[in-house]
Amino acid sequence: MQLGERWFEVTTDPLLDANDNLVGAVHIARDITERKRAEHALEASETRYRRLFESAKDGIIILEADTGEIVDVNPFLVELLGYPREDFIGKRLWDLGPLADIAASRESFAELLAKGYVRYEHLPLKTRDGREIAVEFISNVYLVDNQKVIQCNVRDITERRRAEARVEHLNRVLRAIRDVNQLITHEQDREALLRRACNILTSTRGYRSAWTALRSEDGAAQMVAESGLGDDFAPVREALARGEWPDCCRQAQERSDGIVSVHDTHRNCATCRLAHTYRDTAAMAGVLRYGGRDYGTLVVALPVGLADDPEEQSLFREVVGDVAYALHAIELEQERKRAEEKIRESEETYRNLFQNAQVGLFRTRISDGKVLECNEQAARMFGYDNREEFVGHFVISQHYVDAGTRERMIEQIRRDGFVRNFEARYYRKDRSIFWARNSARIYPDKGWIEGVTEDITEQKRAEEALRRERALLERITTASPAGIVVVNRHGQITFANPQAEKILGLTKEAITQRTYNDPAWHITDLDGGPFPDEELPFRRLMDTRQPVTDIRHAIEWPNGRRVLLSINGALLLDAAGELEGAVFAIADMTEQLQAEAALRENEAKLAAILRSTDNGILVVSPQGKVISFNPRFAEMWRIPHKLLQTCSDEALLRYVMDQLEAPNEFLQKVQQLYQSDEESFDIIRFKDGRVFERYTNIVKRDEQRIGRLWSFRDITARKQAEEALRESEARFRRLFENSLVGIYRTTPDGRILLANPTLVKMLRYPSFEALAQVNLEKDGLDPQYPRRLFKEAIELEGVVRGLESAWTCADGTTLYVRESAQAVRGPDGRIEYYEGVVEDITEQRRLEEQLRQAQKLEAVGQLAGGVAHDFNNLLMAIMGYAQLCRDSIAPDHPIRGWLDEITHEAERSAEITRQLLAFARKQTIAPKVLDLNHTVGGTLKLLRRLIGENIKLTWRPGANLRRVRMDPAQVDQILVNLCVNARDAIADVGEIVLETGNVAIDAEFCATHPEAIPGAYVLLAVTDNGCGMDKATLARIFEPFFTTKGPGKGTGLGLSTVYGIVKQNNGFIYAYSEPGRGTTFKIYLPTITAEPEATTAASRAEAPKGRGETVLLVEDEKSLRMTCSAFLDTLNYKVLVAETPDEALKLTDQHAGDIHVLLTDVVMAGMDGQQLAQRIMAVKPGIKVLFMSAYTSDVIARHGVLNEGVQFLAKPFTRDALARKLCEILDEPRQG
């Protein structure tokens, strides 16, 4: 409640007696007047702030410090940027398009919070309508109710910036006018005036570009200069030469004041050839007019908006007037010089007469040389004061120094009638000697000689001096440490001394073939950028006619080396003062500039080190004044800044004494060092446990002592960490030395820096030192495994994990590894070295290859089994029906040949199936103990028929050959396939060699032949001298269906069959071949100790018939049942036919008589042939069993090897084969 001017807060509670009856009330009043006043003041303050916020002429943004979200913006900011207020509220500052550059990330926002204040003096922004404005951006962090709030002020300074830019531009134009005026005072060459004026107008940045052209009488441009346009000006130059002037020039010509402004160049200059250079600019054109004469036009480009500025136009008019006046003055000067030249030419005649009069004119008598007439100069030459004393008394023939000189002269005059430039020495009156050059003509009829004589004594002395000077100059230039080069006035180099040859990297002959700006010099500035031709020393010298000093640029030697030059030059004038060329002194500044750059870099590094080093640095003068210290020193010694400002070393010492364990020793050491030049290093210990290293040395400059440097390093943590580090290093060393994987460190170019013993052993090097001599990138990697993937990955991502590659061991073998590595980069971001581990996966690779081969064989085996079962059944039916048909027709029947062809093709198809089964080791075989020499010898006749008479077959059986266990038919298959391939590899005549022998395979052989197993083997080798194979072909020869023969000439299964047979018999095979050097196949078969079994040759007689025996035929394929039944009928057997095993069991039970033979398929539904035979043999104990199958599926054979005692007939088979097999089983000789 309010009472007067005061406010109270009243609390009322009931008043109860002891029985809790209400007897009254208790009122408590609290004075809250001050709180109310504060609340009212706050409301008033908030009202004033809101009015200020709403009416402020700066944009204001209020942010939440925790989230960076905008909570409020004032109307001025909305109006300034053109975005509605809703587009700001709830957004973060860096999410706004116009303000995105202010704080592009959370890190910069965090920096704003940390500093509490950020200011951007000139920030370019874009408004919603696309206008570009410049603003001043200020951000402050405030505490409101203990919460941080950020206020950002945005002030539009666009107009201020424009005004500043205008003032700055006008100042630059004024500077350009000043420089042009200075140019006018001394430049007398019109072309140079125009060129340098354009350069001044742009180099001061008064104008963006400038060009000018002088107009000839026919309207074409006769002299053109430009700056700031470069190659873009070429089309304009060509048009001006044709008299085609831009529109702005024509418009200026038509105006009385001769000035035109083009403020919208994009539209008004659309057809101009320079339109593309005037984007975002304006232009002004002015006629160079003075004294009623138009000399040409000056055109400049300047910022948009300034072309219509009166002050800008006034300044441009002044520039145009100054240039026009300069052209007028040059023209007047040229006219003056022409007039002076005419006068000079007019006076030349008289001057020549005067000069000739200065030579001696004489007439002497031919007979004795007595002077008859002369001028004063002739008398003076011979030492006489006047001609009267000389004429009539002087006999010239008596004054020749060299005897016979006059006779030679007279002889020449008599012969030719005259003499020219005859030089001789004469005595003067005082007997001094002088030189004279005579030109004379003889007049025999008058008896005298008339001529001219010239005293050339000084010339002779000068020539001698010149000769000595030239000799001296030649010695000086030869010995000069600077390169001396002479360039004629056309820019051609005419002389170079030996030092120039060294500096320029060329011989004198090569140098003098070039001009000063020959492109072959590859001239650049010191940083490699372009160097303007007009800045070259020769051009500068020619333009200014003043000596040039220390012009620096770079050239490139023919070998690519860059040389940095410093060049001084001066003009060369002839005796008449005419320009002959220039002489230049060239110094190689490469090492000096590199040293200077290194010095600057070192100084910068030193300053940075002092600022960032962890050492405290203090430098004290000999007088005890602190010269320098870094922040770390004050931090380490905990010295107040105010004390440091006293620069008193004594005050610092007093302050730090209380911190030390041994202050007296410390002070004594300091005083001792200040009195000497001693270098010192020791340890300082503090009462609080800190430990410092102290190093000190004197500081000298030019061998003068200027102070003492103290360096302190806090090693407290290091001391504590050293013990932990030693233990950690010991653990790492144990891990490094005992790791089961290789560990390395290499440079990016392959140099090995570190390798553990495991890696040294893996790569088969005797020691790390031997391994360190190998460059991993060049010599340590197998060529088949390029390093490109490793390099790309580690340079892009900095790490490689599990990359498999191949390395080359010391003995040349290949080591397969799995490599993981990381790139370690230096402070500059470049990779310094790689660290990695490698795991030996050679054995794993070998096992994987074996697994892949096994899987391949398994896949082929499954394919072969599936194909064999169905395909051979079909072939059996085809062959059977063909044979039955052939037996049913006459021998001369027309279709008998067709039936023979069907049978032949079916047999070929069956052979392909058998080869597939052989490769996949699914072929059903009956192995026997063999003497391989005997078996091979039995096939030689067949092999010779196969290979032909032009190929020699050589057989080299091994002695005491051990026994092998193998199906003889498989030996035949191996030999036939290998010999046929050898035959096809021999183009014309050649040789095939068959060899056998006993061999023992050891571990060393197995190490280089992965499939080999140690033990005793019989070797079967087949060698030919055919065309051979390359490595790529050799790697694929055992793949099924791979062939190098043409279409229709091979199935690609021959060598696959050989491989499968060898593997099925637990052997291994290797091929050795090179193109043009033949091929050798070596087959290793395991030996056994049993004796060889007798083999019988199959009889080729007529198929034996039965004697009425009963045969139970079980076959689930209808066509085969019919075929086999017909076969048995024709062979005189009684046939019981069953489709299924169950049906066969019923027939057995129902048949009262004997059943002699069970002929059953192996693979059937419900019950296989083996199970059926066991069931029937239990009922008919004496029954014989003959299995037949297209594919046994391991029912009666394991891995293709028939079980003991099993009789088997492989489908497809012929009737004759069936007859012989039945006869063999019944064991009775039969007659056809």
DOPAVO-433677 format. One record per residue (C-alpha): y, x, z; residue in one letter. Coordinates in steps of 0.5 Angstrom, whole numbers, plus 500, padded with zeros to 3 digits. Layout:
# residues N
YXZA/...
# end
This chain:
# residues 1232
500500500M/507502499Q/512502505L/519504502G/518511499E/512512502R/505510500W/499509505F/491508504E/489503509V/482503512T/480497516T/473496521D/471491526P/472492533L/465490537L/464489545D/458491548A/454485546N/456486539D/461480539N/467481535L/473482539V/478485534G/479490528A/481498527V/486500522H/486507520I/492509515A/493515511R/499518508D/498519500I/505520498T/504527495E/498525491R/501519488K/507523487R/503528483A/499523479E/506520477H/508527475A/501528471L/502521468E/509523466A/507530464S/502527459E/507523456T/511528455R/505532452Y/503527447R/510526445R/511533443L/504533440F/505527436E/512530434S/511537433A/512540426K/506545427D/499543426G/495542432I/488542433I/484541440I/477544441L/472543446E/470551448A/463549450D/461546443T/467548438G/468541436E/475538435I/477533440V/484531437D/489533431V/496531431N/499527425P/503534422F/496537421L/493531417V/500530413E/500538412L/492538409L/492531406G/485530410Y/485523414P/484524422R/477522422E/475528418D/477532423F/474529430I/467531432G/467537427K/467544428R/472549426L/468553421W/465546418D/472544415L/473546408G/480548409P/479552415L/472555414A/475562413D/478562420I/471562424A/465563419A/460564425S/458562432R/459570433E/467570431S/468563436F/465567441A/469573440E/475568440L/473565447L/472572450A/479575448K/482568449G/487569443Y/487570436V/492570431R/492570423Y/499572421E/497570413H/492565412L/491562405P/488555405L/487549400K/490542401T/486536400R/489535393D/488543391G/495546393R/494553396E/499554402I/500560407A/499558414V/500562421E/494561425F/494562433I/489560437S/489560445N/484558450V/487554456Y/483552463L/484544464V/481542470D/477548471N/474547463Q/476551457K/480548452V/482551445I/489549442Q/490552435C/497552432N/497552424V/504553422R/506552414D/509559412I/509557404T/516557403E/518563407R/512567404R/515565397R/522567399A/519574401E/516574395A/522573391R/526578395V/520583394E/520582387H/528583386L/528589390N/522592385R/526590379V/532593382L/528600383R/526599376A/533598374I/535605378R/529609375D/531606368V/538608369N/536615371Q/532616365L/537614361I/541620363T/537625361H/532622356E/534624348Q/528622345D/527614343R/520614343E/519617350A/525613352L/522606351L/515608353R/517611360R/522605361A/516600360C/512605365N/518604370I/518597369L/511596371T/509602375S/515599380T/511593380R/518589378G/514586372Y/507585371R/507588364S/513590359A/513591352W/518593347T/519594339A/525597335L/526593329R/527596322S/532594316E/526590313D/524587320G/518591321A/517594328A/518602327Q/517604334M/513600339V/511602347A/508598352E/505598359S/500594363G/497591357L/492596354G/488594349D/490587349D/496589346F/493592339A/493585335P/501585337V/502592335R/499590328E/503584327A/509587329L/508593324A/507587319R/514584321G/511578325E/515577331W/513573337P/516566338D/520569344C/523575340C/525570335R/528565340Q/532571343A/535573337Q/538567335E/541566342R/548569343S/547572350D/540575347G/536573353I/530567353V/526565359S/519562358V/517559364H/511555362D/507561358T/500557358H/504551354R/509555350N/506561348C/499558346A/499561339T/501568342C/496574341R/498575349L/497568351A/491570355H/495576359T/500571361Y/496566365R/499564372D/506568369T/512567366A/516571361A/523573359M/525576352A/531580351G/535583345V/536590345L/544589343R/550594344Y/556595340G/554589335G/548592333R/541589335D/536595336Y/530591338G/527587343T/524588350L/519583353V/517582360V/512578364A/513576371L/511571377P/511564375V/518560378G/522567377L/524566370A/529561371D/532564377D/539566375P/539572379E/532574376E/536573369Q/542577371S/537583373L/533583366F/540582362R/542589366E/535592364V/536590357V/543592356G/542599360D/536600355V/540598349A/546603351Y/541608352A/539607345L/546607342H/547614346A/541617343I/543615336E/550618337L/547624340E/543625334Q/549623329E/553629333R/547634332K/547632325R/554634324A/553640328E/547642324E/551641317K/557646320I/552651323R/549651316E/556652313S/557658317E/551661316E/553664310T/559667313Y/554669319R/549673315N/555677311L/557679318F/550680321Q/549684314N/555688315A/553690322Q/547694318V/549701315G/551700307L/551707304F/551711297R/548718297T/547723292R/540723289I/540731288S/541733296D/543727299G/550727301K/553721303V/558719298L/560712301E/558708307C/561703312N/563704319E/556701322Q/552707318A/557712321A/556710328R/548710327M/549717325F/553718331G/560719328Y/566715330D/569714323N/566713316R/572718314E/568724318E/562722315F/563721308V/563727304G/561732309H/554729311F/548731308V/542726310I/537730307S/538735313Q/537730318H/530727317Y/526729323V/519729320D/519734314A/517731307G/520724309T/526724304R/521727299E/516721300R/522716299M/525719293I/518719290E/517712291Q/524710289I/523714282R/517711281R/519703283D/526704282G/527701289F/524702296V/524696301R/523697309N/522704309F/522707316E/524714318A/526718324R/533721324Y/537726328Y/544723330R/550728330K/548730338D/541731335R/538725339S/533721335I/533714332F/529710328W/532706321A/529702316R/532703309N/532698303S/535702297A/535702289R/536708285I/541709279Y/539715275P/545714270D/550715276K/546720280G/546716286W/542711291I/545705294E/542701300G/542698307V/540702313T/538698320E/538702326D/531699329I/530704335T/531698340E/526694336Q/521700336K/522701343R/521693344A/515694340E/512699344E/514696350A/511689348L/505693346R/504696353R/506689356E/501686352R/496691354A/498690361L/498682360L/491683357E/488687363R/492682368I/489676365T/482679365T/482681372A/486674374S/483670379P/486664376A/483661369G/489662364I/489658358V/494657352V/495651348V/499651342N/504645341R/499641337H/495641343G/490646341Q/487651346I/488658343T/486663348F/482663355A/481669359N/474670362P/476667369Q/477660365A/470661362E/467661368K/471655371I/470651365L/463653364G/464655356L/465661352T/472663350K/469661343E/467654345A/474653349I/478654343T/474649339Q/477644343R/484640344T/487639351Y/484632351N/478633348D/473627350P/468632351A/472635357W/470628361H/476628364I/477623371T/481623377D/478627383L/474620385D/471619378G/476614376G/480614369P/485619369F/491617364P/492621358D/500621359E/499624366E/495630363L/498637364P/500638357F/503631356R/507632362R/509639360L/511636353M/514630356D/519633361T/520640358R/519642366Q/514646369P/508642372V/505644379T/498642382D/496637377I/489635380R/483632376H/476633374A/472635368I/465635367E/461641364W/456641359P/450641364N/453635368G/456639374R/463636376R/469641377V/475639381L/481643378L/488644380S/493646374I/500649374N/503650367G/510652363A/512652356L/511658351L/518659347L/518664341D/524669341A/528664338A/527659344G/523654339E/517651343L/510655341E/506651346G/504652353A/500656358V/496654364F/493657370A/487653372I/484654379A/477651381D/478647387M/471644388T/469648394E/476647397Q/477640396L/470639398Q/471643404A/478639406E/474633405A/469635410A/474638415L/477631415R/471628416E/469632421N/476631425E/475624424A/468624427K/470629432L/476623434A/470618434A/465622438I/471623443L/472616443R/465614443S/461620447T/458619453D/461625456N/467625460G/472630456I/478633459L/482639456V/487642461V/493647459S/493654462P/499651466Q/495646469G/497640465K/492635462V/493635455I/487630453S/482626456F/477621453N/476614457P/469616459R/472621463F/476617467A/470612468E/465617470M/470620476W/473613477R/480616477I/486610477P/490610470H/496611474K/494618477L/491620470L/498619467Q/501624472T/497629467C/497634473S/490637474D/492639481E/493631483A/486630479L/482635483L/485633490R/483626488Y/476627486V/474632492M/472627497D/466624492Q/463631492L/457634496E/460641496A/467640494P/469647497N/464650492E/467646486F/474648487L/472655488Q/469655481K/474651478V/479656480Q/475662478Q/474659471L/482658470Y/483666471Q/478668466S/475666459D/468665461E/464660459E/460656464S/455651465F/452648472D/450641475I/455637480I/452633485R/456627488F/455624495K/453617492D/447620489G/450621482R/449628478V/453631473F/452636468E/459640467R/460645461Y/467649460T/470653455N/476656453I/480653447V/483657442K/488656436R/489662432D/486667437E/491664442Q/488661448R/491654449I/487651454G/480650457R/475644456L/471641461W/465636459S/462632464F/455628462R/452623467D/445625468I/443621474T/439616470A/436622465R/433625471K/430619474Q/427618467A/425625465E/419624470E/417617466A/418620460L/414626461R/408621463E/410617457S/409623452E/403625455A/400618454R/403618447F/400625445R/393622448R/393616444L/396620438F/390626438E/384621440N/386615435S/380613431L/385611425V/390616422G/397617424I/402620420Y/410621418R/413622411T/419623408T/421618402P/419623397D/412624400G/413631404R/408630410I/412631417L/407629422L/399627422A/394627427N/387630427P/384624425T/388623418L/387631417V/379630418K/379624414M/383627408L/378633409R/383639410Y/382645415P/388644419S/395640419F/398646416E/394645410A/395638409L/403639410A/403643404Q/401637400V/406632397N/403625399L/407622393E/405627388K/399630390D/396625395G/395619392L/389617387D/393616380P/389609379Q/393606385Y/400606383P/405607389R/410602386R/407596391L/408600397F/415603395K/418596393E/415592400A/417598405I/424598401E/425591401L/422589408E/422595412G/415594413V/408594410V/402591413R/395592411G/396595404L/390597401E/390604396S/386610395A/388617397W/386624394T/382628399C/382636399A/376636395D/378632390G/374625392T/377619393T/379616400L/380608400Y/384606406V/388600409R/395602410E/400599415S/407603415A/414602417Q/421605414A/425608420V/433608417R/438613419G/445610422P/447610415D/442605413G/438610409R/431611410I/429617413E/422617414Y/416613414Y/411612420E/404609419G/397608420V/391609415V/384606416E/378609412D/375603408I/371607403T/365605406E/367598407Q/369598399R/362601398R/359595402L/364590399E/362592392E/355592393Q/356585396L/359583390R/354586385Q/349582390A/353576389Q/353577382K/346578381L/344572385E/349567381A/345570375V/339569378G/340562380Q/343561373L/336564370A/332560375G/335554372G/335556365V/328558365A/325552368H/327547363D/329552357F/322555357N/319548358N/322546352L/320552348L/313551350M/313544347A/316547341I/312552340M/306548342G/307543337Y/309548331A/302551332Q/298545332L/302542326C/300549323R/293548325D/293541322S/295543315I/293548309A/295555309P/299554303D/302548305H/310548303P/312547310I/308552314R/313557313G/318553316W/313552322L/313560322D/320560323E/321555328I/315559332T/319566331H/326563333E/323560339A/319566341E/326570341R/329564345S/324566350A/325573350E/332572352I/330568358T/325573360R/331578360Q/336574364L/330573369L/329581369A/336582370F/336578376A/330581379R/327574378K/322576373Q/314575375T/311581375I/304584377A/306591379P/300597379K/300604381V/302608375L/302615372D/309614368L/307620364N/301616361H/305610361T/310613357V/306616352G/302610350G/309607348T/311613343L/308610337K/311603338L/318607340L/318611333R/317605329R/323602333L/328608332I/326610325G/324616321E/331619321N/331620329I/327625332K/324623338L/322628343T/317627349W/318632355R/313630361P/314633368G/308637371A/304634377N/308627376L/308623383R/305616382R/310609382V/308602383R/311598377M/309593372D/307597366P/310591361A/317593365Q/316600363V/315598356D/322594357Q/326599359I/324604354L/325599348V/331597350N/334604352L/331607345C/334601341V/341602344N/340610343A/338608336R/344604335D/349609338A/346615332I/350614326A/345618321D/340623324V/340625331G/335626337E/332622343I/329625348V/325622354L/323626360E/320625367T/320629373G/319629381N/326629384V/328629392A/334625393I/338628399D/344625403A/349630399E/347626393F/348619396C/355621398A/357621391T/352616389H/353610393P/347606391E/342612392A/337612398I/334619401P/327620399G/322622394A/323619387Y/320620380V/326621375L/325618368L/331620363A/333618356V/338622352T/341621346D/346625342N/350619339G/357617339C/357616347G/362612351M/369612354D/370610362K/372603361A/365602357T/361606361L/364601367A/361595364R/355597361I/350593366F/354587366E/350581362P/352579356F/357585355F/356588348T/360593344T/356591338K/358586332G/357579332P/349577331G/347584333K/346584340G/345579346T/349584351G/342583355L/339590354G/342594359L/342588364S/335587363T/334595365V/338595371Y/335588373G/328592373I/330598376V/333594382K/327590382Q/322596383N/327599389N/330604384G/337606382F/340608375I/346612373Y/349613366A/352619364Y/356619357S/363622354E/365620347P/362624342G/357627346R/352622347G/349619353T/344620358T/340614363F/337617369K/332612372I/330614379Y/323610382L/320611389P/314614389T/307612392I/301616394T/295611391A/291613385E/293610378P/290603376E/286602370A/290598365T/286595359T/290593352A/290586351A/285584345S/288582339R/282579336A/281571335E/282567341A/275566345P/273559346K/270555351G/263553353R/265546355G/267548361E/272543365T/279544366V/283540371L/290540367L/296538372V/303538369E/309533370D/312534363E/309529358K/310534352S/307540356L/301536358R/300533351M/301540348T/296544353C/291538353S/291539345A/290547346F/284546351L/281541346D/281545340T/279551345L/272547346N/274545354Y/273539357K/280536360V/282532366L/289531365V/294529371A/301528371E/302529379T/299533384P/297526387D/294524381E/290531381A/287530388L/285523386K/281525379L/278531383T/275526388D/273521383Q/270527378H/262528380A/261534376G/264541377D/271543375I/271550373H/279551372V/285548375L/291549370L/297547374T/304548374D/308551380V/314547381V/313540381M/316534385A/313532392G/308538392M/308545389D/302548385G/300553391Q/299547396Q/295543390L/291549389A/289550397Q/288542397R/283542391I/280549393M/278546400A/274540396V/271545390K/270552393P/268555387G/274553382I/278558379K/286557379V/291559373L/298558375F/303556369M/310556370S/317557366A/320560373Y/316561380T/321560385S/318565390D/312559390V/306564388I/311571388A/316574393R/322577389H/318576382G/312580385V/305576384L/302575390N/295578391E/289575387G/294570383V/293569376Q/299567372F/301565365L/308565364A/311559360K/312559354P/305561352F/301560345T/294557345R/291564344D/294567350A/292561354L/285562351A/285569353R/287568360K/282563361L/276567359C/279573363E/279568369I/272565368L/270572367D/265571361E/265575354P/266569349R/265569342Q/270566337G/
# end
